[in-house]
Amino acid sequence: MPDRGGPAFRPRVGPPSRRAKVLLLTVAALLAVFLAFVVFAGVWTDWLWFRSVHYSSVYRTRLAVELGLFGVFGLVMAATCALSMWLAYRLRPPLSAMSPEQQNLDRYRMGIVPYRRRLLLGVSLLIGLVAGGAAAGQWRLWLLWTNGTPFGVRDSQFHLDVAFYAFDLPWYQFLLAFALSVVVVSVLGALLVHYLYGGLRLQGPGRRASAGAQGQLAVLLGIFVLLKAVGYWLDRYALAVKTGAYKGVAGYTGLRYVDANAYLPAKTILCCVALICAVLFFLTPVRRTWAPALLGFGLMVLSAVLIGGLYPAIVQQFQVKPNEQAKETPYLRQNIDATRQAYGISGVQTSQSAPAKSADATALAPDAGTIADIRLLDPNIVSPTFQQVEQQRSYYGFPGTLDVDRYPTAQGGVQDTVIGVRELDLSGVQQRNWINDHFKYTHGYGVVAAKGNQVDAGGQPVFTESGLPATGALGSYQQRIYYGEKTTDYAIVGGTNSEIDYTSDTGQQTYRYQGDSGVSLDDPITRAAYAVEFGEPQLLYSGAISGGARVLYDRTPEQRVAKVAPWLTVDGDPYPVVQNGRLVWVLDGYTTSDGYPFSSKTTLGSATRDSLSGSRGSAIGADQVNYIRNSVKATVDAYTGAVTLYQWDDQDPVLKTWMKAFPGTVEPRSAIPAGLLPHLRYPQDLFKVQRDLLGMYHMTDPNSFFNGTDIWQVPADPTNDRGQAQPPYYLTVRMPGTQSAAFSLTSTFVPSKRENLAAFMAVDSDPGPDYGTIRILKVPSDSGTPGPNQVQAKFNSDGSAAVWLSQVKNGGDSEVEYGNLLTLPVGGGFLNVEPVYVKARGAKYPVLQKVLAVYGTDTVAFEGSLHDALAGLFDGSSGGATGVAPPGGAGASAGSGGGSTAPPTAAGGVDPALQKALDDIHKAFTDGQNAFKAGDWAAFGAAQKAMQQALDEATAAEHKTPPAASPSPTASVAPASPGSASPAPAGSGPAAAPPPSGSPGPSASPSP
C-alpha cells in the first residue's frame, strides 16, 4: 500500500455525481431565468412608463432602431468574421511541415476538432454581440441621416449644404470606422486560423506563408487600404469641422490657410496613393509576391509623413508665418460669420455711447419703468427666508435658488416676482419607513411668491401668495405637487391609500390622488417587474397596495422631458408657472450639433458655469457643440406629470429633422396656451453660451479678431470670493433706442484682464416681436465707467458704508450677505444697485438692511431703502423737475430750477371727450411731479403711462371732431414722438422746447 501521506499521493478526481450535475444545472437555469427577468423588467417598465405619459411612439421608434442596428451590424460583423475564419480553415495546407512548432500546434488542432463548428459559431456571435451593441448606440446618427432636413446654407469651401456636415458626414464616418473594424477583426481571425493550421509558420524550412494564406490576407489588406482611401477622401470634408486652438479660441473650427492650401491637396494625393496601393494588394494573389504591395504600402506611409505632415509644416513656416494676418483673413471671416450664425448671435444690435456721470429728472423719465422694477429681492439669498416663514412643516422645502417671473398686479400692470414651490422634502419626515416614504408623504403643496422690488419695514419679502393652502394674487389652482425638482423618489397613490395632504390648525388633512398619472400595479407581473426595477421586494407582497394603486416615478421635470425627448439637451433649471388653474414646470430644450462647418466649438458645461452653478440645477454636460437653438419649450404638470413639448423655433432644421423622426411628439407653437405664453422667457444657459462666444465674436472685423484688440470677458461675481463668473440676471430694463422697458436677461462685460466696464448686454425676454433680440451697449474704453468689481470696491470703501459694515462684521453676532449686484442702463448712464442682507447669529434667514447704489463714477449712496438711496443719487441734480416734457402751447411756460410747465387748458366749446383727455394730461403731469419729488418710482412710472394714454385719447378725440365744428386752436393736442417737440395745440404759436437730445418725449415714456 502506498503511503497516503507521502508526496507521491494524488487523490483521484472523478466526474461529478449525478446529484451535483442536477444541482449545477438547476443553479445555472435559475440564474439564466433571473437574468432574463431582469432584462424583461427593464424593458417592460420602460414600456409602461412611456405608455402612461402617452409617448409610446418614442419608445417604439427608438427600440426598433436600436434593435435594427444591433441586428444588422452585429450580423455583418459575425458573418464576416466567421467567413474569414472558415475560409482560412478551407485554405489550410493539406500537410503541416514537420517542426517543433507544428508538433506543439498539433495538440491544439486535435483538441478543438470535436468543437470546431461550435467554437467558430460562438466566437463569431460573441464578436457580433459586441459590435451590435456598439452600433445600437448610434441610433441618433441613423435617425439624423435618414430624416435630415437641409439648412439652406452652404459652406464657403466645398459649397455643400450644412446638413451634409451635420447629418451625413457623421454617419459616413461611423460606417467607415465600422468597416475598418470588420476588416481588422477578419484579419486577426484569419491570422489565428492560418497559424493554427500551418498556413503561416514562424519556424521550419520553406515558405513562411502558404498560397492560400497569402491570397486571403492580401485581399483583406487590400480592402483595408481601400477603406483608408475612402477615409482620406472624407477627411477632406472633415477639415471644415476640424477643431484646434487658435487666436485665443480653444474650439476654433474650420479651414485655415494651411488646411486649404496644404492639407486639402495632401488628402487628395493620399487618397490616390491609397487606391494604387490597394490595387497592388489585390494583385498579390495573382503575382504570387508581396514585393509590389509592400512597396506601395511603404510609399503610402512615406507619403502620409511627407505630404500629410512635412509639407503642411513647410507651408505654415515659410508662407503663412511671414504674412499670417493677410493669409488668414479670408478664413477668419468664414469662421466669424459661421460662428455668429450657428449660435444665433449674427443679429446682435450693437450701439456705443459715453455713459453719463449724472442724471436729472428729464433724463430719468424714459427709464421710469426700469427704476420702478429694480429687484431688491435676491432669489439666491432669500430662499432661507421663504423656508423659515412659509415652510409650515418640516417635511416641506424650497429650492436653494428661487425663480423670477412676471405676474399681473392689482393695478393692471406687471411686476417682477420671486417665486418658489413648497415641495415635499422627505428628509424632514420624523418617522422614516417604507410606508411613510412612499404611501403617506407623497406630495408638496402650493407656491409662495413675493414682490421682487419691495420689502416690508422689517426687511422681509412682501408676499403676494402665501399660506397653506396658499392664497393671494395667483387665484385658484391645483396646489398639490406630485412632480417637482426635489421629488426624486417613487410614490404609490390611488386605491384605498390615504395620503397626508397638509396639516393645519384644524388638524391633519388627508387626500386620495385623483389623477390618471403613473402605472397601475393591479397586475402581479407588473408588481414583480417594479420590485426588481426598484430593488424593493415589498412591492410583491405588501398589503398596503390595494386595487387601483398606481406608482409614480421619474418625477423630476428634467427626467420626464429627457425621457420623452432623448434628442433634446434639457436645461437643468425648470421654473414654475401658475396658469389656467394649473401649476406647471417650464423647461427649455435645446437642439445642438457639432457639425456646423467653420463654427467654433464650445463646451457647454464650461460655458454655462458661473457662481450659482452649485446651487442651481444644470443638466448641460461636457458635450462640445458648435450649433445650438432653443427650439422647444416643454411643460410638466405638477399634479399629473403630463409632458407637453411645444415647437418654439419653427425655422430650426435640427428640430425639423427630429420631428420627422418622432412624428406627433411636438406640438406647434400656436398650441401654447394663452395663459402660459407671457411667462415664457429667454433661457439662461443659451444666454450664457452666447455671451461666452460674444466675448471674442463681437469683433466682426477679421483684423481686429486676429490682433485681439478688443477681447471681453464676463467679470467675476463680486459678491463672493470664488472667482467664478457673474451670473446673468432677469430684470425689467429699457435699452437705449427702445421705447419702453422690457423683461430682459442681462449681463456685463469687462475688457480682458481689466475691471472697467466694456459693455452691457441684454436680450428681450418678453414673448413678442422683439423676443430674443440681443442688444449690446458698448462703453468707450476711456470713459472710466466702473465694472462690477470696481463698483463693489467703491461700495466697500465708501465712508458710511465702510463704518457700518465694520460695525456689523466686528460685532461678532451678525454676518453680512451681499445680494446680486445689478447694473442697469438708466438716464444715459449706468445705475448699480446692490441689496445688503444681515443674518444675525442664531437666525435662520437673512434680512435686507441696506441698499447700496452707484451712478456714474463717483456718486455712492448707502441707505436703508431703495427710495432713500435713489433720492441721494438723483434729487440733488433733478431740481424737482418732472422728467417728462409737458404739453406746451399758449400759456405754457418752461420751468427751471425746480419749476414746472403747466399743461394747457381747453377753450370753451371743446368736445367733452377732448376736454376730459386734457384734464387727464394735467392730472398725470401733476402726479408725475409729485411722485418724482417723493422718490416713488412705481407711481412715477404709472403717471407716465397715464400721460401716454391721455395723449392717445386726446388725439383720438381730435380726429373724431367734424371739421365744421372744430374746437378752438388751443383744444387740439398732437402726441409727441421720441425726440420731437412736446405736443402743441393745433394752430397755436411755437411748441414748447423739445426734450434734451437723446431723451424721448411723453409718447416714449415707458410703462412700469
Salt bridges, closest charged atoms under 4 A:
GLU66 OE2 - ARG62 NE 3.18
ASP106 OD1 - ARG109 NH2 2.25
ASP235 OD2 - LYS267 NZ 3.69
ASP259 OD1 - LYS242 NZ 2.60
GLU328 OE2 - ARG256 NE 3.79
ASP367 OD1 - ARG734 NE 2.88
GLU390 OE1 - ARG422 NH2 3.19
ASP403 OD1 - ARG681 NH2 3.87
ASP405 OD1 - ARG406 NE 3.78
ASP405 OD2 - HIS679 ND1 3.01
ASP437 OD1 - ARG432 NE 2.81
ASP489 OD2 - HIS438 NE2 3.96
GLU499 OE1 - HIS443 ND1 3.33
ASP501 OD1 - HIS443 NE2 2.84
ASP501 OD1 - ARG480 NE 2.84
ASP554 OD2 - LYS563 NZ 2.76
ASP573 OD2 - ARG616 NE 3.93
ASP588 OD1 - LYS633 NZ 2.44
ASP610 OD2 - ARG616 NH2 3.76
ASP610 OD2 - LYS688 NZ 3.03
ASP637 OD2 - ARG582 NE 3.13
ASP685 OD1 - LYS688 NZ 3.63
ASP710 OD2 - HIS698 NE2 3.23
ASP710 OD2 - LYS778 NZ 3.88
ASP766 OD1 - ARG406 NH1 2.70
ASP868 OD1 - HIS867 ND1 2.94
ASP920 OD2 - LYS916 NZ 3.00
ASP927 OD2 - LYS923 NZ 2.84
